[in-house]
Amino acid sequence: MICDGNLLLSRNFMETVLSCNLCRSAQIQAVDPEWNFSQCGSCGYVFDSPRPTIDELVAFYSQSAKYDSWLHASKARDALWARRLKRLLPYKAAGNLLDVGTGIGQFLHHAKPFFTQVQGTEVSDSAIRIAREKYGLEIQSGQVEGLDLAPESFDNITLFHVLEHVPDPVRLVQRCRMLLRTGGVLTIAVPNDVLAWTSSLKRFGKRLGLRPFQKFSPILGISKAGSSREIHLSHFTSAVLRHLLESSGFSILEESLDPYYASAGLRWVADTLYFAFHCLLLAALKINRYDTIWIVCRKAGTAGPS
């Protein structure tokens, strides 16, 4: 075992979190040890511990066939990005855009006409290759925290389902703040897999002993890291994410739902109606039980507490 700051590294490429990545509290509670889920007793942040190291994550997302499903559903994903752009554009700052964790570059392809310049970062070698071959995009390889990018060089930054994958969400948010000009806009979308009704259904099915639900945690209704096509290290609620952004020097412009679904035919109709119902629920009762969280925020003039 090797102790590295707030992490305890093991030889099997897993690491144990010793203090909260958001508030740095040592009040860590194991809420579901069998499924590696812990929660900070101070701020309520839910996260995986033990969890895969960043090297394991990069290897997982660099698999040659990792994005085949995205390519097969490219038309439905075009519609997805059109929906996201429609929600993003009313809040965008005039100027350029950086998309962190851009995947195969499909968002940047659609966003080009609306910004003076678009750039992207990505850790997956296979995704970078597809972005070059399919969209003619040159994506910077690596974690944005370690790339040579000039401070205050971007007007807009997007994190579409990225924050839940990174080992240190605070570090990433603070890096985005440093890269944004004053008044710049940060848009974040993450899963709502702690409070979503779909998670509640999975928990219920698990407790009933139903076979399709056995891969989910009986407490959180979330898949164990590595048991699905995604690895999530963090499991945010709206309140936790909002506190993270505000304490990092951002002011919230909009808190809504991310229309993340990529479907067609009758499934698209059902997904659209389900999304619309939850939009109404959020507007009327300020309750988010949808599968995702969407937050747009602006960089304030002075930094918040670290």
N, C-alpha and C positions, 0 to 999 in steps of 0.2 A: 504494500500500500504506500502511496505517496500523498502527502498533504500539500495542496496548492491553493492558498487563500481560503476561500469558502467552499472548496471542493476537496473530496477525498477520492483519489484516482485508484482504480484497481487494475490488475493486469489483463482483465478480460474486456478492456475497452469500455468499461462502464465507470460512471463517477457518481459519488454520493454528495448531495448538496448539504452543507453544514450550516448555512445561514441563508435567509431569504434574499433572492436576487433583486427584489423590489425595494424593500425597506431595510435590508441588512440585519433584521432581527434574528436572534438565535432561537426564538420560540417556534421550533419546527415540530409539527404534530403529524404522525403517520396516520392518515385517515383510511388507508386501504393498503397495508403492507404487501399483501399477496399480489397486488397489481401495481405496486410502486408509486402510489399516489400519496403526496404529503400536502400539508397546508400550513401557511404561516399563521400563528396564533395572534399576531399583531395586526397585519393588514388584510388577511383573508385570502391571499394569493394561493392558488392551487397549482401544483407542479409535480413533475415526475422526479423521483429520487429513490433508488439509483436510476440513471438515465444514460443513454449512449453519449459518447464523447463527440466533439465536433468532427473529428476524423471519420468516425463511423457514419455520421450524418452525411458528410460529403460523399463518401463511398456509396451510401444507399441511394442518394439522389443522382449519382453519376452513372447508374446502371444503364446499359445501352438501350434497353426497352422501356425505361421508366416512363417516358412520355408518349408511348404508342397510343394510349387511350385518348390523349389530348388530340393527337393528329387524326385519329379515326372520327372524332367528334368535332372537327374543326368548324363546321358550319354552326353547330349549336354554341360553340365557344365564341364564335364571332358575335352572335347575338348577346351572349353574356357580357362581352366587353363593351358592346354598344350600350347596354343597360347601365353598366358601371360608369361609362363616360358621361352619360346623360345626368347621372347623379353628381358626378365630380365637377363638371364644367361650371355650374353656377358659382362655385366657391374658388375656382382656380385663380392664382395670381398670374398676371401677365408675365410672360417670359418662358423659361425653359423648364424641363422636367427630368427628374431622376427616378427611375422605378427600381427599387431595391428588391432583389430576389425575383427577377423578371421572368424566370422560367424560359420558355422558348421564344419570348419576345412578341407574343401576339398582341398584348396590350400596347406596347410601343408602336407597333405597326398601325394600330387604329388611332393612336393618340397624336401621331406626327402632325397632321394638319392643324392642330389646335395649339401647338406650342412652337416657340422659336427654334428649339432644339430638344431632342430627346436622347437620353442615355440610360443604360441599364447595367445592373450588376447581378452576378449569379455565381453560385458555387459549383453547379453541376456542369461537368464537361460535355455531357451528351446534350443538355439543353442549349448550351452555348453553340454547339455545332449546328443544331437544328435552326436556331435563330439566324445564323449566318447563311445556311443553305436555303431556308424557306422565305425569309424576310429581308435578307441582305443587311442584317444588323451586326455590328461588332460590339459584343457585350463584354464588359470588363469582368475578368475572372477573379473571384475571391469574395471574402466578407467585406462589406463596405467599411467596417470599423478599421480595417487594415489597409485599405486602398489609398493611393496618393491623390486625393481630391482636395482642391483648395477650399478653405473655409468660406462660408457665405457666397457660394458660387451657384446656388440653385434657388429658383423661385417656387418650385413645387417638388415634393417628394411623395411617392406612394409606396405603401407596404401592404400589398394584397396577400393576406394569409401567409405572412412571413414571420411576424412577431412570435407566434406560438412555436416556431421551430428553433429559435436561437437560444443559446445557453444563458445569455445575459440580456434580457429585454431592456433594462435601464440603460445599459451601455449603448445599445442600438438607437434608442430614442434620443439620447443625448448626442450621439454622433449625427443623427439627422438634424437636430437643432443647430449644431455647429455648422453644418453644410448649407442650411437655409439662410437666406437674407432675412433681415428684420421684416416682418409682415408676410414672410413666406408661408405656404400652406402645406401641411402634412395630412395625408389621408391614409387611414388604417382600416383594414378589415380583418377580423379574426373570427374563429368559431365561437359560438356561445354554448359549448358543450357541457357546461356545468348546470345551467338553468333552463336549457331548451326542453320543450315537451318531448322531443324525440329521445333525449337522454333519460327522461323520466319513464318513458315507455320501455326503453331497454332495461332499466333497473327493475321495472315491474315484471317483465318477461323473464329476467334472470331469476328473480325470487320465486317465480312460479315453476322454475325448472324447465322452461321451454328450450328446446335444443338450439334454435337459431340465435338465442340471446346469451348463450354460454360464454361467448368470447368477450363479453362486456363486464365491467366492474359492477358488482352488486350495489355499490355505494354511489359512484358517479355516473355510471352508464356510459363509460368511455372505454375504447379499446386500449389494451396494453400496447406500449410503444413497440413497433415492429410487427404487430399482429395484423396490420392492414397496409394499405398503399401509402399511408402517411405516418410520420413520426412527429407527434406533438409533445414538446417538453413543458409547455405552459397551457393552462386552462383558465382563461380569463372570464370574469364577469364584467358587466358594464361599469360598475362602481370601481372595481380594482383598476381597470384600464383608464378610466377617467382620472382617477387619483394619480396614476403614473404620469399621465400627460401634463396635468396641471402642476404637479410638483417639479416637472422638468422644464417649466417655462413656456407652456403652451396654453392658449385660451381656446375653449371648445366652441366651434361654429355650428356643428350639427352632430347629433347622435341619432342614428337610425339603424336600418338593417341592410346588410349586403345581399343583393339579389344574385347569389352565387351559383344558382342552378344552371346546368348546361343540358338541356333536354329538348325533345321534339315531339310533335303529335299530341296525343292525349296526355302524355306525361308532362309536356310543357304547359298544357291547360291547367292540370292539377297543381303543378308547381307555382304557376302564376297566381292562381286563386289562393293558394296557401300563403304565399308571400303577401298578397294584398290584404288578407285577413289579419295577418300579424302587424302590418303597417297601421291598420285601423286600431288594433288593440294598443299599439304603442302610442298612437296619437291621442286616443281617448283616455287610457288609464295609466300611461307611462310605464307599461309592463312589456318587457321583451322576453318572450318564450320561443322566439324563432331560433333557427340554427346558427345565426351569425350576428355579429356586432359590426357596425360601421360608424366610424368617428372621423370627422374633419376638424382640424384645429389649426390655429395660426400661431406662428412664433411671436411671442411677446418681446418687448424691447429690452427687458432685463431677464437674466437667468433665474430660474427657480432654485430651490435648495437641492443639493445633490443627494 
